[in-house]
């Protein structure tokens, strides 16, 4: 008797250096035993030292990629990263299939700080993409930009993102200071921190992509969303510890097969609650 293989889609930009974007997502999906499909929103020339050029894919071609996949290789889950000029097209496509689980990694700027979304596109992301997402996974700068709250605490940012319409928020803590990295998960009935010792490595390219795609993969394999983000955090820790530092800049992760190493699991500081987020 054959076992059904889950299919995961990534909607993101192509990273010629192989450390982030579509290339990273597909490697993570394969590591978790899923078949990965991709819808490319932009072609980038980049390496471990930065992004040198970006060429957006036309909206008709993005639509054609979706149409090519949807009936033949329908997804168990969809994860998006860099949408660039395709925000409205992707919003329309996601709205056409509202029951497919969807995770959004809101890539707002390039690594050099260049804005990847116009003000109009950012508004579409806030009004149409975020409410469609079962999980929003921003880092702290992205959360501040999405909420317009530059001085808010992580919990205040997560609350504000839930009020915007996100069904759940995983606020990544990689941009904080200190010896520990704390990621905050919040939805209507759960709130917990995932705390891990900060791992000293230059191989940090694509960590956000890997965190999001590993969460998507774990959820597609049957884990609850709170369990999936913990699995993804453990997987990220394992990869950061084993990274070999390819390239002259911020190298890629090794995209290991996931294991259940106890030492790599985060410390969960949980505060469950009812009747909404306080």
C-alpha positions in Angstrom: 0.0 0.0 0.0 1.5 3.3 -1.0 1.9 6.2 1.5 0.8 9.6 0.3 3.6 12.1 0.1 2.7 15.6 1.2 3.3 18.5 -1.2 4.5 21.9 -0.1 4.6 25.0 -2.2 7.0 27.9 -1.8 6.1 31.3 -3.3 9.3 33.3 -3.1 12.4 34.7 -4.9 15.2 32.6 -6.3 18.5 32.9 -4.5 21.4 32.1 -6.9 23.6 31.4 -3.9 21.3 28.6 -2.7 21.1 29.7 0.9 17.7 31.4 1.0 14.5 31.8 -0.9 13.1 29.1 -3.1 16.3 27.1 -3.0 16.4 26.9 0.8 12.7 26.2 1.1 12.9 23.2 -1.3 15.8 21.7 0.5 14.0 22.0 3.8 10.9 20.4 2.4 13.0 17.5 1.1 14.7 17.1 4.4 11.3 16.7 6.1 10.2 14.2 3.5 7.8 16.4 1.5 7.8 17.0 -2.2 8.4 20.7 -2.9 7.0 22.8 -5.7 7.9 26.5 -6.4 6.3 29.6 -7.7 9.1 32.1 -8.4 8.3 35.8 -7.8 11.8 37.2 -8.6 15.2 36.2 -9.9 18.1 37.5 -7.8 21.8 37.6 -8.3 23.2 37.0 -4.8 25.8 35.2 -2.8 26.9 35.1 0.8 28.0 38.7 0.7 24.8 40.3 -0.5 22.3 40.8 -3.3 23.7 42.3 -6.5 20.6 42.4 -8.7 16.8 41.6 -8.6 14.6 41.0 -11.6 10.9 40.6 -10.9 8.9 37.8 -12.6 5.8 39.1 -14.4 2.4 38.7 -12.9 1.1 36.6 -15.8 4.0 34.2 -15.4 3.3 33.9 -11.7 -0.4 33.2 -12.5 0.8 30.6 -15.1 3.0 28.8 -12.5 0.0 28.6 -10.1 -2.3 27.3 -12.8 0.3 24.7 -13.9 0.5 23.3 -10.3 -2.9 23.6 -8.7 -4.7 20.7 -10.4 -1.7 18.4 -11.0 0.3 18.9 -7.7 -2.1 20.5 -5.2 -0.4 21.6 -2.0 -0.9 20.3 1.5 0.5 23.7 2.6 1.8 26.9 1.0 4.6 29.1 2.4 5.6 32.5 1.0 8.7 34.6 1.3 9.7 37.5 -0.9 6.7 38.6 -2.9 8.2 41.9 -4.2 5.9 43.2 -7.0 3.6 40.1 -6.9 1.7 40.9 -3.7 -1.7 41.6 -5.3 -1.4 38.7 -7.7 -0.5 36.3 -4.8 -3.3 37.7 -2.7 -5.8 37.0 -5.5 -4.5 33.5 -6.0 -4.6 32.7 -2.2 -8.1 34.0 -2.1 -9.2 31.7 -4.9 -8.3 28.7 -2.6 -9.1 29.8 0.9 -8.9 26.4 2.6 -5.2 25.6 1.8 -3.1 26.2 4.9 -0.8 29.2 4.3 2.2 30.5 6.2 3.6 34.0 5.5 7.2 35.1 6.0 6.9 38.8 5.2 10.1 39.8 3.5 9.9 43.5 3.4 13.5 44.6 2.7 16.7 43.2 1.2 19.7 42.3 3.4 21.1 45.7 2.5 18.0 47.5 3.7 16.4 48.3 0.3 12.6 48.3 0.5 11.1 45.4 -1.6 7.4 46.6 -1.3 5.9 49.9 -2.3 3.5 51.6 0.2 0.6 50.3 -1.9 2.0 46.7 -1.8 2.6 47.0 1.9 -1.0 48.0 2.4 -2.2 44.9 0.4 0.0 42.7 2.5 -1.5 44.1 5.6 -5.1 44.0 4.4 -5.2 40.8 2.3 -2.1 38.6 2.9 -1.8 38.7 6.6 -5.5 37.9 7.4 -5.2 34.9 5.0 -2.2 33.5 6.8 -2.6 30.8 9.5 0.8 32.0 10.7 2.8 35.2 10.2 6.5 34.8 10.9 8.2 38.3 11.0 11.4 39.3 12.6 11.4 42.4 14.9 12.2 45.0 12.2 9.5 43.6 10.0 7.0 43.5 12.9 7.7 47.1 13.7 7.3 48.2 10.1 4.0 46.2 9.7 2.5 47.7 12.8 4.0 51.2 12.8 5.2 50.7 16.4 8.9 51.3 16.4 9.3 51.2 20.2 6.8 48.4 21.1 7.8 45.3 23.1 7.7 41.9 21.3 4.4 41.1 23.1 2.9 44.4 22.1 4.0 43.8 18.5 2.5 40.3 18.4 -0.8 41.6 19.9 -0.9 44.3 17.2 -0.3 41.8 14.4 -3.1 39.6 15.7 -5.3 42.7 15.7 -4.4 43.4 12.1 -5.8 39.9 11.3 -3.0 37.3 11.6 -4.4 34.1 13.0 -1.2 33.3 14.8 2.2 35.1 15.1 5.7 33.7 15.5 7.9 36.7 16.2 11.5 35.8 15.6 14.1 36.9 18.1 17.3 36.8 16.1 17.6 40.6 16.0 17.6 41.0 19.8 20.7 41.4 21.9 22.0 39.1 24.6 23.2 35.5 25.0 19.9 33.9 24.3 17.5 34.1 21.3 13.8 34.2 22.3 11.1 33.6 19.7 7.5 34.5 20.8 4.5 32.5 19.6 1.0 33.8 20.1 -2.5 32.8 18.9 -5.9 33.1 20.4 -5.3 30.4 23.0 -1.5 30.0 23.3 1.4 32.2 24.2 5.0 30.9 24.8 8.6 31.9 24.4 11.1 29.5 22.8 14.5 30.3 24.4 17.8 29.0 23.1 21.4 30.0 23.7 22.6 32.2 20.9 24.8 30.2 18.5 28.0 32.0 17.4 28.3 31.5 13.6 28.6 33.5 10.4 26.3 31.0 8.6 23.1 33.0 9.1 22.0 33.5 5.5 18.5 32.2 5.0 17.7 31.4 8.7 14.3 33.1 8.4 13.4 31.1 5.3 14.5 27.9 7.0 12.5 28.6 10.2 9.3 29.3 8.2 9.7 26.4 5.7 10.5 24.0 8.5 7.4 25.1 10.4 5.3 24.6 7.2 6.8 21.1 6.7 6.2 20.0 10.3 2.6 21.2 10.1 2.1 19.4 6.8 3.3 16.2 8.4 0.5 16.4 11.0 1.9 18.4 13.9 -0.2 21.1 15.6 0.9 24.7 14.9 2.5 25.2 18.4 4.3 21.8 18.0 5.4 22.7 14.5 7.1 26.0 15.5 9.0 24.1 18.3 10.1 21.4 15.8 11.2 24.2 13.4 13.2 26.0 16.2 14.9 22.7 17.1 15.7 22.1 13.4 17.2 25.6 13.0 19.4 25.2 16.1 20.7 21.9 14.7 21.6 23.5 11.4 23.2 26.6 13.0 25.4 24.3 15.1 26.5 22.2 12.1 27.0 25.0 9.5 30.4 25.0 7.8 30.7 28.6 6.7 30.7 28.4 2.9 31.6 31.6 1.0 33.3 34.8 2.2 30.2 36.3 3.9 27.2 35.0 5.7 27.1 31.4 4.6 24.1 29.0 4.1 22.9 26.4 6.5 23.6 22.7 5.7 19.9 21.7 5.4 20.3 18.6 7.6 17.7 15.8 7.9 15.7 16.7 11.1 16.4 14.7 14.3 15.1 14.9 17.8 18.3 15.9 19.6 17.3 17.0 23.1 20.2 19.4 23.5 19.0 21.4 20.5 15.4 21.8 21.7 14.5 25.3 22.9 13.4 26.0 26.5 9.6 26.6 26.3 8.4 29.3 28.7 4.6 28.9 28.4 1.8 31.1 29.5 -1.5 29.7 28.1 -4.6 31.7 28.4 -8.2 31.8 27.3 -10.6 34.5 26.1 -8.2 36.1 23.7 -4.8 37.7 23.9 -4.2 39.9 26.9 
